[in-house]
Amino acid sequence: MTQWPSTRARRVYRALLKIGWVPLSQTGSHIKLRHRGSKYPDYIWAFHDKEEIGPHMLVRIAKHTGLQPSDL
């Protein structure tokens, strides 16, 4: 059992912004994000606001961004 809850993409995106990710550019619905501390490589955000993101995808996002369940 994972500790990640299913949640909307909008909520995850806001959490990423709160932990130090900033949007660099956008092409269509793909947003290129960069971490302010250059701790992580750039990350492409490709979810629409109302999409539901499940626990397994949240784990994958967390591995690339440092997101924690408490950040949501």
PyMOL Python script that loads the backbone (N, CA, C, O; Angstrom):
from pymol import cmd

cmd.read_pdbstr("""\
ATOM      1  N   MET A   1       0.845  -1.190   0.000  1.00  0.00           N
ATOM      2  CA  MET A   1       0.000   0.000   0.000  1.00  0.00           C
ATOM      3  C   MET A   1       0.883   1.244   0.000  1.00  0.00           C
ATOM      4  O   MET A   1       1.832   1.347   0.777  1.00  0.00           O
ATOM      5  N   THR A   2       0.565   2.156  -0.855  1.00  0.00           N
ATOM      6  CA  THR A   2       1.343   3.387  -0.961  1.00  0.00           C
ATOM      7  C   THR A   2       0.751   4.478  -0.068  1.00  0.00           C
ATOM      8  O   THR A   2      -0.438   4.446   0.252  1.00  0.00           O
ATOM      9  N   GLN A   3       1.566   5.422   0.325  1.00  0.00           N
ATOM     10  CA  GLN A   3       1.092   6.518   1.163  1.00  0.00           C
ATOM     11  C   GLN A   3       0.600   7.711   0.333  1.00  0.00           C
ATOM     12  O   GLN A   3       0.166   8.724   0.882  1.00  0.00           O
ATOM     13  N   TRP A   4       0.674   7.576  -0.982  1.00  0.00           N
ATOM     14  CA  TRP A   4       0.236   8.646  -1.873  1.00  0.00           C
ATOM     15  C   TRP A   4      -1.255   8.513  -2.166  1.00  0.00           C
ATOM     16  O   TRP A   4      -1.706   7.439  -2.565  1.00  0.00           O
ATOM     17  N   PRO A   5      -2.028   9.578  -1.976  1.00  0.00           N
ATOM     18  CA  PRO A   5      -3.448   9.538  -2.334  1.00  0.00           C
ATOM     19  C   PRO A   5      -3.635   9.945  -3.796  1.00  0.00           C
ATOM     20  O   PRO A   5      -2.808  10.673  -4.344  1.00  0.00           O
ATOM     21  N   SER A   6      -4.696   9.489  -4.421  1.00  0.00           N
ATOM     22  CA  SER A   6      -5.036  10.005  -5.752  1.00  0.00           C
ATOM     23  C   SER A   6      -5.456  11.457  -5.582  1.00  0.00           C
ATOM     24  O   SER A   6      -6.130  11.809  -4.614  1.00  0.00           O
ATOM     25  N   THR A   7      -5.058  12.285  -6.517  1.00  0.00           N
ATOM     26  CA  THR A   7      -5.406  13.701  -6.411  1.00  0.00           C
ATOM     27  C   THR A   7      -5.433  14.341  -7.793  1.00  0.00           C
ATOM     28  O   THR A   7      -4.984  13.738  -8.768  1.00  0.00           O
ATOM     29  N   ARG A   8      -5.945  15.528  -7.876  1.00  0.00           N
ATOM     30  CA  ARG A   8      -6.039  16.265  -9.132  1.00  0.00           C
ATOM     31  C   ARG A   8      -4.677  16.860  -9.507  1.00  0.00           C
ATOM     32  O   ARG A   8      -3.875  17.215  -8.642  1.00  0.00           O
ATOM     33  N   ALA A   9      -4.445  16.956 -10.783  1.00  0.00           N
ATOM     34  CA  ALA A   9      -3.175  17.476 -11.295  1.00  0.00           C
ATOM     35  C   ALA A   9      -2.935  18.909 -10.836  1.00  0.00           C
ATOM     36  O   ALA A   9      -1.797  19.290 -10.561  1.00  0.00           O
ATOM     37  N   ARG A  10      -3.986  19.697 -10.754  1.00  0.00           N
ATOM     38  CA  ARG A  10      -3.857  21.101 -10.331  1.00  0.00           C
ATOM     39  C   ARG A  10      -3.221  21.190  -8.938  1.00  0.00           C
ATOM     40  O   ARG A  10      -2.377  22.048  -8.680  1.00  0.00           O
ATOM     41  N   ARG A  11      -3.640  20.292  -8.056  1.00  0.00           N
ATOM     42  CA  ARG A  11      -3.128  20.290  -6.685  1.00  0.00           C
ATOM     43  C   ARG A  11      -1.645  19.910  -6.657  1.00  0.00           C
ATOM     44  O   ARG A  11      -0.866  20.499  -5.907  1.00  0.00           O
ATOM     45  N   VAL A  12      -1.268  18.951  -7.454  1.00  0.00           N
ATOM     46  CA  VAL A  12       0.133  18.521  -7.522  1.00  0.00           C
ATOM     47  C   VAL A  12       0.995  19.643  -8.108  1.00  0.00           C
ATOM     48  O   VAL A  12       2.087  19.915  -7.609  1.00  0.00           O
ATOM     49  N   TYR A  13       0.507  20.285  -9.157  1.00  0.00           N
ATOM     50  CA  TYR A  13       1.250  21.381  -9.784  1.00  0.00           C
ATOM     51  C   TYR A  13       1.482  22.523  -8.777  1.00  0.00           C
ATOM     52  O   TYR A  13       2.583  23.066  -8.690  1.00  0.00           O
ATOM     53  N   ARG A  14       0.446  22.875  -8.028  1.00  0.00           N
ATOM     54  CA  ARG A  14       0.601  23.936  -7.018  1.00  0.00           C
ATOM     55  C   ARG A  14       1.609  23.532  -5.951  1.00  0.00           C
ATOM     56  O   ARG A  14       2.373  24.368  -5.470  1.00  0.00           O
ATOM     57  N   ALA A  15       1.616  22.245  -5.575  1.00  0.00           N
ATOM     58  CA  ALA A  15       2.576  21.762  -4.579  1.00  0.00           C
ATOM     59  C   ALA A  15       4.004  21.861  -5.120  1.00  0.00           C
ATOM     60  O   ALA A  15       4.926  22.214  -4.385  1.00  0.00           O
ATOM     61  N   LEU A  16       4.181  21.551  -6.396  1.00  0.00           N
ATOM     62  CA  LEU A  16       5.512  21.674  -7.009  1.00  0.00           C
ATOM     63  C   LEU A  16       5.988  23.118  -6.983  1.00  0.00           C
ATOM     64  O   LEU A  16       7.153  23.384  -6.688  1.00  0.00           O
ATOM     65  N   LEU A  17       5.108  24.039  -7.286  1.00  0.00           N
ATOM     66  CA  LEU A  17       5.476  25.455  -7.250  1.00  0.00           C
ATOM     67  C   LEU A  17       5.856  25.875  -5.833  1.00  0.00           C
ATOM     68  O   LEU A  17       6.779  26.665  -5.637  1.00  0.00           O
ATOM     69  N   LYS A  18       5.142  25.345  -4.857  1.00  0.00           N
ATOM     70  CA  LYS A  18       5.384  25.699  -3.460  1.00  0.00           C
ATOM     71  C   LYS A  18       6.744  25.180  -2.966  1.00  0.00           C
ATOM     72  O   LYS A  18       7.367  25.808  -2.110  1.00  0.00           O
ATOM     73  N   ILE A  19       7.204  24.045  -3.496  1.00  0.00           N
ATOM     74  CA  ILE A  19       8.481  23.493  -3.026  1.00  0.00           C
ATOM     75  C   ILE A  19       9.677  23.959  -3.860  1.00  0.00           C
ATOM     76  O   ILE A  19      10.781  23.436  -3.709  1.00  0.00           O
ATOM     77  N   GLY A  20       9.462  24.927  -4.727  1.00  0.00           N
ATOM     78  CA  GLY A  20      10.604  25.546  -5.402  1.00  0.00           C
ATOM     79  C   GLY A  20      10.707  25.363  -6.897  1.00  0.00           C
ATOM     80  O   GLY A  20      11.707  25.774  -7.485  1.00  0.00           O
ATOM     81  N   TRP A  21       9.722  24.767  -7.538  1.00  0.00           N
ATOM     82  CA  TRP A  21       9.742  24.629  -8.993  1.00  0.00           C
ATOM     83  C   TRP A  21       9.140  25.875  -9.620  1.00  0.00           C
ATOM     84  O   TRP A  21       8.144  26.404  -9.127  1.00  0.00           O
ATOM     85  N   VAL A  22       9.740  26.341 -10.700  1.00  0.00           N
ATOM     86  CA  VAL A  22       9.230  27.518 -11.409  1.00  0.00           C
ATOM     87  C   VAL A  22       9.052  27.173 -12.888  1.00  0.00           C
ATOM     88  O   VAL A  22       9.868  26.453 -13.463  1.00  0.00           O
ATOM     89  N   PRO A  23       7.987  27.687 -13.499  1.00  0.00           N
ATOM     90  CA  PRO A  23       7.785  27.430 -14.929  1.00  0.00           C
ATOM     91  C   PRO A  23       8.771  28.235 -15.769  1.00  0.00           C
ATOM     92  O   PRO A  23       8.960  29.431 -15.550  1.00  0.00           O
ATOM     93  N   LEU A  24       9.394  27.561 -16.732  1.00  0.00           N
ATOM     94  CA  LEU A  24      10.328  28.230 -17.637  1.00  0.00           C
ATOM     95  C   LEU A  24       9.651  28.596 -18.945  1.00  0.00           C
ATOM     96  O   LEU A  24       9.745  29.732 -19.410  1.00  0.00           O
ATOM     97  N   SER A  25       8.967  27.622 -19.533  1.00  0.00           N
ATOM     98  CA  SER A  25       8.306  27.844 -20.817  1.00  0.00           C
ATOM     99  C   SER A  25       7.141  26.886 -20.934  1.00  0.00           C
ATOM    100  O   SER A  25       7.016  25.927 -20.172  1.00  0.00           O
ATOM    101  N   GLN A  26       6.290  27.169 -21.909  1.00  0.00           N
ATOM    102  CA  GLN A  26       5.134  26.313 -22.144  1.00  0.00           C
ATOM    103  C   GLN A  26       4.913  26.169 -23.635  1.00  0.00           C
ATOM    104  O   GLN A  26       4.949  27.147 -24.381  1.00  0.00           O
ATOM    105  N   THR A  27       4.684  24.928 -24.062  1.00  0.00           N
ATOM    106  CA  THR A  27       4.323  24.620 -25.440  1.00  0.00           C
ATOM    107  C   THR A  27       3.053  23.788 -25.379  1.00  0.00           C
ATOM    108  O   THR A  27       3.084  22.622 -24.986  1.00  0.00           O
ATOM    109  N   GLY A  28       1.942  24.387 -25.766  1.00  0.00           N
ATOM    110  CA  GLY A  28       0.661  23.689 -25.632  1.00  0.00           C
ATOM    111  C   GLY A  28       0.364  23.447 -24.172  1.00  0.00           C
ATOM    112  O   GLY A  28       0.363  24.383 -23.372  1.00  0.00           O
ATOM    113  N   SER A  29       0.113  22.198 -23.813  1.00  0.00           N
ATOM    114  CA  SER A  29      -0.171  21.880 -22.409  1.00  0.00           C
ATOM    115  C   SER A  29       1.063  21.370 -21.670  1.00  0.00           C
ATOM    116  O   SER A  29       0.953  20.954 -20.517  1.00  0.00           O
ATOM    117  N   HIS A  30       2.226  21.391 -22.299  1.00  0.00           N
ATOM    118  CA  HIS A  30       3.460  20.940 -21.664  1.00  0.00           C
ATOM    119  C   HIS A  30       4.197  22.140 -21.073  1.00  0.00           C
ATOM    120  O   HIS A  30       4.531  23.091 -21.781  1.00  0.00           O
ATOM    121  N   ILE A  31       4.443  22.079 -19.774  1.00  0.00           N
ATOM    122  CA  ILE A  31       5.128  23.166 -19.078  1.00  0.00           C
ATOM    123  C   ILE A  31       6.494  22.656 -18.632  1.00  0.00           C
ATOM    124  O   ILE A  31       6.596  21.618 -17.978  1.00  0.00           O
ATOM    125  N   LYS A  32       7.529  23.387 -18.988  1.00  0.00           N
ATOM    126  CA  LYS A  32       8.882  23.034 -18.570  1.00  0.00           C
ATOM    127  C   LYS A  32       9.150  23.718 -17.235  1.00  0.00           C
ATOM    128  O   LYS A  32       9.066  24.941 -17.124  1.00  0.00           O
ATOM    129  N   LEU A  33       9.476  22.911 -16.217  1.00  0.00           N
ATOM    130  CA  LEU A  33       9.720  23.427 -14.872  1.00  0.00           C
ATOM    131  C   LEU A  33      11.197  23.272 -14.512  1.00  0.00           C
ATOM    132  O   LEU A  33      11.858  22.327 -14.944  1.00  0.00           O
ATOM    133  N   ARG A  34      11.697  24.202 -13.722  1.00  0.00           N
ATOM    134  CA  ARG A  34      13.074  24.130 -13.214  1.00  0.00           C
ATOM    135  C   ARG A  34      13.039  24.394 -11.717  1.00  0.00           C
ATOM    136  O   ARG A  34      12.306  25.256 -11.233  1.00  0.00           O
ATOM    137  N   HIS A  35      13.846  23.635 -11.006  1.00  0.00           N
ATOM    138  CA  HIS A  35      13.926  23.822  -9.559  1.00  0.00           C
ATOM    139  C   HIS A  35      14.843  25.000  -9.267  1.00  0.00           C
ATOM    140  O   HIS A  35      15.918  25.116  -9.855  1.00  0.00           O
ATOM    141  N   ARG A  36      14.421  25.869  -8.364  1.00  0.00           N
ATOM    142  CA  ARG A  36      15.187  27.079  -8.067  1.00  0.00           C
ATOM    143  C   ARG A  36      16.593  26.780  -7.574  1.00  0.00           C
ATOM    144  O   ARG A  36      17.526  27.529  -7.866  1.00  0.00           O
ATOM    145  N   GLY A  37      16.752  25.702  -6.836  1.00  0.00           N
ATOM    146  CA  GLY A  37      18.066  25.372  -6.294  1.00  0.00           C
ATOM    147  C   GLY A  37      18.921  24.550  -7.237  1.00  0.00           C
ATOM    148  O   GLY A  37      20.014  24.129  -6.858  1.00  0.00           O
ATOM    149  N   SER A  38      18.454  24.308  -8.456  1.00  0.00           N
ATOM    150  CA  SER A  38      19.150  23.478  -9.452  1.00  0.00           C
ATOM    151  C   SER A  38      19.485  22.100  -8.903  1.00  0.00           C
ATOM    152  O   SER A  38      20.438  21.456  -9.342  1.00  0.00           O
ATOM    153  N   LYS A  39      18.697  21.665  -7.947  1.00  0.00           N
ATOM    154  CA  LYS A  39      18.908  20.367  -7.305  1.00  0.00           C
ATOM    155  C   LYS A  39      18.512  19.215  -8.223  1.00  0.00           C
ATOM    156  O   LYS A  39      19.060  18.117  -8.128  1.00  0.00           O
ATOM    157  N   TYR A  40      17.568  19.472  -9.102  1.00  0.00           N
ATOM    158  CA  TYR A  40      17.028  18.447  -9.991  1.00  0.00           C
ATOM    159  C   TYR A  40      17.121  18.918 -11.437  1.00  0.00           C
ATOM    160  O   TYR A  40      17.170  20.120 -11.697  1.00  0.00           O
ATOM    161  N   PRO A  41      17.145  17.978 -12.377  1.00  0.00           N
ATOM    162  CA  PRO A  41      17.077  18.389 -13.790  1.00  0.00           C
ATOM    163  C   PRO A  41      15.682  18.937 -14.117  1.00  0.00           C
ATOM    164  O   PRO A  41      14.730  18.706 -13.372  1.00  0.00           O
ATOM    165  N   ASP A  42      15.573  19.645 -15.208  1.00  0.00           N
ATOM    166  CA  ASP A  42      14.273  20.194 -15.620  1.00  0.00           C
ATOM    167  C   ASP A  42      13.244  19.079 -15.735  1.00  0.00           C
ATOM    168  O   ASP A  42      13.575  17.934 -16.041  1.00  0.00           O
ATOM    169  N   TYR A  43      11.990  19.438 -15.484  1.00  0.00           N
ATOM    170  CA  TYR A  43      10.900  18.462 -15.499  1.00  0.00           C
ATOM    171  C   TYR A  43       9.785  18.995 -16.393  1.00  0.00           C
ATOM    172  O   TYR A  43       9.436  20.173 -16.310  1.00  0.00           O
ATOM    173  N   ILE A  44       9.230  18.153 -17.234  1.00  0.00           N
ATOM    174  CA  ILE A  44       8.134  18.538 -18.114  1.00  0.00           C
ATOM    175  C   ILE A  44       6.814  18.122 -17.466  1.00  0.00           C
ATOM    176  O   ILE A  44       6.585  16.940 -17.210  1.00  0.00           O
ATOM    177  N   TRP A  45       5.957  19.095 -17.206  1.00  0.00           N
ATOM    178  CA  TRP A  45       4.636  18.860 -16.628  1.00  0.00           C
ATOM    179  C   TRP A  45       3.633  18.798 -17.779  1.00  0.00           C
ATOM    180  O   TRP A  45       3.462  19.779 -18.503  1.00  0.00           O
ATOM    181  N   ALA A  46       2.972  17.657 -17.952  1.00  0.00           N
ATOM    182  CA  ALA A  46       2.093  17.473 -19.113  1.00  0.00           C
ATOM    183  C   ALA A  46       0.683  17.021 -18.728  1.00  0.00           C
ATOM    184  O   ALA A  46       0.036  16.293 -19.480  1.00  0.00           O
ATOM    185  N   PHE A  47       0.216  17.449 -17.570  1.00  0.00           N
ATOM    186  CA  PHE A  47      -1.113  17.061 -17.111  1.00  0.00           C
ATOM    187  C   PHE A  47      -2.067  18.247 -17.198  1.00  0.00           C
ATOM    188  O   PHE A  47      -1.660  19.395 -17.019  1.00  0.00           O
ATOM    189  N   HIS A  48      -3.317  17.968 -17.470  1.00  0.00           N
ATOM    190  CA  HIS A  48      -4.352  19.001 -17.453  1.00  0.00           C
ATOM    191  C   HIS A  48      -4.876  19.137 -16.037  1.00  0.00           C
ATOM    192  O   HIS A  48      -4.868  18.170 -15.276  1.00  0.00           O
ATOM    193  N   ASP A  49      -5.334  20.340 -15.672  1.00  0.00           N
ATOM    194  CA  ASP A  49      -5.720  20.650 -14.298  1.00  0.00           C
ATOM    195  C   ASP A  49      -6.669  19.644 -13.662  1.00  0.00           C
ATOM    196  O   ASP A  49      -6.482  19.278 -12.502  1.00  0.00           O
ATOM    197  N   LYS A  50      -7.667  19.194 -14.382  1.00  0.00           N
ATOM    198  CA  LYS A  50      -8.696  18.354 -13.779  1.00  0.00           C
ATOM    199  C   LYS A  50      -8.410  16.857 -13.872  1.00  0.00           C
ATOM    200  O   LYS A  50      -9.222  16.047 -13.425  1.00  0.00           O
ATOM    201  N   GLU A  51      -7.266  16.478 -14.448  1.00  0.00           N
ATOM    202  CA  GLU A  51      -6.911  15.057 -14.525  1.00  0.00           C
ATOM    203  C   GLU A  51      -6.657  14.512 -13.136  1.00  0.00           C
ATOM    204  O   GLU A  51      -6.103  15.198 -12.276  1.00  0.00           O
ATOM    205  N   GLU A  52      -7.063  13.284 -12.926  1.00  0.00           N
ATOM    206  CA  GLU A  52      -6.796  12.579 -11.670  1.00  0.00           C
ATOM    207  C   GLU A  52      -5.454  11.865 -11.817  1.00  0.00           C
ATOM    208  O   GLU A  52      -5.236  11.133 -12.783  1.00  0.00           O
ATOM    209  N   ILE A  53      -4.560  12.079 -10.858  1.00  0.00           N
ATOM    210  CA  ILE A  53      -3.267  11.423 -10.868  1.00  0.00           C
ATOM    211  C   ILE A  53      -3.270  10.388  -9.756  1.00  0.00           C
ATOM    212  O   ILE A  53      -3.510  10.712  -8.593  1.00  0.00           O
ATOM    213  N   GLY A  54      -3.003   9.152 -10.118  1.00  0.00           N
ATOM    214  CA  GLY A  54      -3.026   8.053  -9.166  1.00  0.00           C
ATOM    215  C   GLY A  54      -1.732   7.911  -8.388  1.00  0.00           C
ATOM    216  O   GLY A  54      -0.742   8.581  -8.683  1.00  0.00           O
ATOM    217  N   PRO A  55      -1.743   7.036  -7.393  1.00  0.00           N
ATOM    218  CA  PRO A  55      -0.577   6.856  -6.520  1.00  0.00           C
ATOM    219  C   PRO A  55       0.698   6.444  -7.264  1.00  0.00           C
ATOM    220  O   PRO A  55       1.781   6.932  -6.940  1.00  0.00           O
ATOM    221  N   HIS A  56       0.587   5.563  -8.244  1.00  0.00           N
ATOM    222  CA  HIS A  56       1.786   5.107  -8.946  1.00  0.00           C
ATOM    223  C   HIS A  56       2.430   6.228  -9.751  1.00  0.00           C
ATOM    224  O   HIS A  56       3.657   6.328  -9.795  1.00  0.00           O
ATOM    225  N   MET A  57       1.631   7.063 -10.381  1.00  0.00           N
ATOM    226  CA  MET A  57       2.183   8.197 -11.125  1.00  0.00           C
ATOM    227  C   MET A  57       2.762   9.230 -10.159  1.00  0.00           C
ATOM    228  O   MET A  57       3.768   9.866 -10.472  1.00  0.00           O
ATOM    229  N   LEU A  58       2.150   9.403  -9.007  1.00  0.00           N
ATOM    230  CA  LEU A  58       2.678  10.343  -8.021  1.00  0.00           C
ATOM    231  C   LEU A  58       4.057   9.895  -7.528  1.00  0.00           C
ATOM    232  O   LEU A  58       4.930  10.730  -7.291  1.00  0.00           O
ATOM    233  N   VAL A  59       4.252   8.606  -7.376  1.00  0.00           N
ATOM    234  CA  VAL A  59       5.568   8.095  -6.974  1.00  0.00           C
ATOM    235  C   VAL A  59       6.597   8.419  -8.052  1.00  0.00           C
ATOM    236  O   VAL A  59       7.719   8.817  -7.741  1.00  0.00           O
ATOM    237  N   ARG A  60       6.221   8.251  -9.305  1.00  0.00           N
ATOM    238  CA  ARG A  60       7.145   8.569 -10.405  1.00  0.00           C
ATOM    239  C   ARG A  60       7.477  10.063 -10.439  1.00  0.00           C
ATOM    240  O   ARG A  60       8.628  10.445 -10.652  1.00  0.00           O
ATOM    241  N   ILE A  61       6.469  10.894 -10.229  1.00  0.00           N
ATOM    242  CA  ILE A  61       6.697  12.347 -10.195  1.00  0.00           C
ATOM    243  C   ILE A  61       7.627  12.694  -9.032  1.00  0.00           C
ATOM    244  O   ILE A  61       8.540  13.507  -9.180  1.00  0.00           O
ATOM    245  N   ALA A  62       7.391  12.077  -7.883  1.00  0.00           N
ATOM    246  CA  ALA A  62       8.196  12.360  -6.691  1.00  0.00           C
ATOM    247  C   ALA A  62       9.663  12.011  -6.902  1.00  0.00           C
ATOM    248  O   ALA A  62      10.537  12.734  -6.425  1.00  0.00           O
ATOM    249  N   LYS A  63       9.951  10.926  -7.603  1.00  0.00           N
ATOM    250  CA  LYS A  63      11.336  10.535  -7.856  1.00  0.00           C
ATOM    251  C   LYS A  63      12.082  11.589  -8.671  1.00  0.00           C
ATOM    252  O   LYS A  63      13.290  11.759  -8.510  1.00  0.00           O
ATOM    253  N   HIS A  64      11.377  12.284  -9.530  1.00  0.00           N
ATOM    254  CA  HIS A  64      12.002  13.291 -10.394  1.00  0.00           C
ATOM    255  C   HIS A  64      12.009  14.687  -9.772  1.00  0.00           C
ATOM    256  O   HIS A  64      12.824  15.527 -10.151  1.00  0.00           O
ATOM    257  N   THR A  65      11.104  14.943  -8.817  1.00  0.00           N
ATOM    258  CA  THR A  65      10.931  16.310  -8.332  1.00  0.00           C
ATOM    259  C   THR A  65      11.181  16.516  -6.846  1.00  0.00           C
ATOM    260  O   THR A  65      11.319  17.654  -6.397  1.00  0.00           O
ATOM    261  N   GLY A  66      11.241  15.441  -6.079  1.00  0.00           N
ATOM    262  CA  GLY A  66      11.411  15.588  -4.633  1.00  0.00           C
ATOM    263  C   GLY A  66      10.122  15.853  -3.887  1.00  0.00           C
ATOM    264  O   GLY A  66      10.151  16.178  -2.700  1.00  0.00           O
ATOM    265  N   LEU A  67       8.996  15.720  -4.558  1.00  0.00           N
ATOM    266  CA  LEU A  67       7.695  15.926  -3.933  1.00  0.00           C
ATOM    267  C   LEU A  67       7.460  14.878  -2.852  1.00  0.00           C
ATOM    268  O   LEU A  67       7.803  13.710  -3.032  1.00  0.00           O
ATOM    269  N   GLN A  68       6.875  15.292  -1.732  1.00  0.00           N
ATOM    270  CA  GLN A  68       6.550  14.406  -0.623  1.00  0.00           C
ATOM    271  C   GLN A  68       5.043  14.404  -0.409  1.00  0.00           C
ATOM    272  O   GLN A  68       4.379  15.388  -0.735  1.00  0.00           O
ATOM    273  N   PRO A  69       4.486  13.315   0.134  1.00  0.00           N
ATOM    274  CA  PRO A  69       3.035  13.293   0.400  1.00  0.00           C
ATOM    275  C   PRO A  69       2.581  14.461   1.282  1.00  0.00           C
ATOM    276  O   PRO A  69       1.465  14.955   1.126  1.00  0.00           O
ATOM    277  N   SER A  70       3.432  14.897   2.195  1.00  0.00           N
ATOM    278  CA  SER A  70       3.070  16.019   3.078  1.00  0.00           C
ATOM    279  C   SER A  70       2.985  17.346   2.324  1.00  0.00           C
ATOM    280  O   SER A  70       2.381  18.293   2.826  1.00  0.00           O
ATOM    281  N   ASP A  71       3.579  17.436   1.126  1.00  0.00           N
ATOM    282  CA  ASP A  71       3.528  18.665   0.324  1.00  0.00           C
ATOM    283  C   ASP A  71       2.144  18.885  -0.273  1.00  0.00           C
ATOM    284  O   ASP A  71       1.776  20.014  -0.599  1.00  0.00           O
ATOM    285  N   LEU A  72       1.384  17.813  -0.415  1.00  0.00           N
ATOM    286  CA  LEU A  72       0.035  17.934  -0.978  1.00  0.00           C
ATOM    287  C   LEU A  72      -0.879  18.421   0.097  1.00  0.00           C
ATOM    288  O   LEU A  72      -2.073  18.599  -0.142  1.00  0.00           O
TER     289      LEU A  72
END
""", "prot")
cmd.dss("prot")
cmd.show_as("cartoon", "prot")
cmd.util.cbc("prot")
cmd.orient("prot")
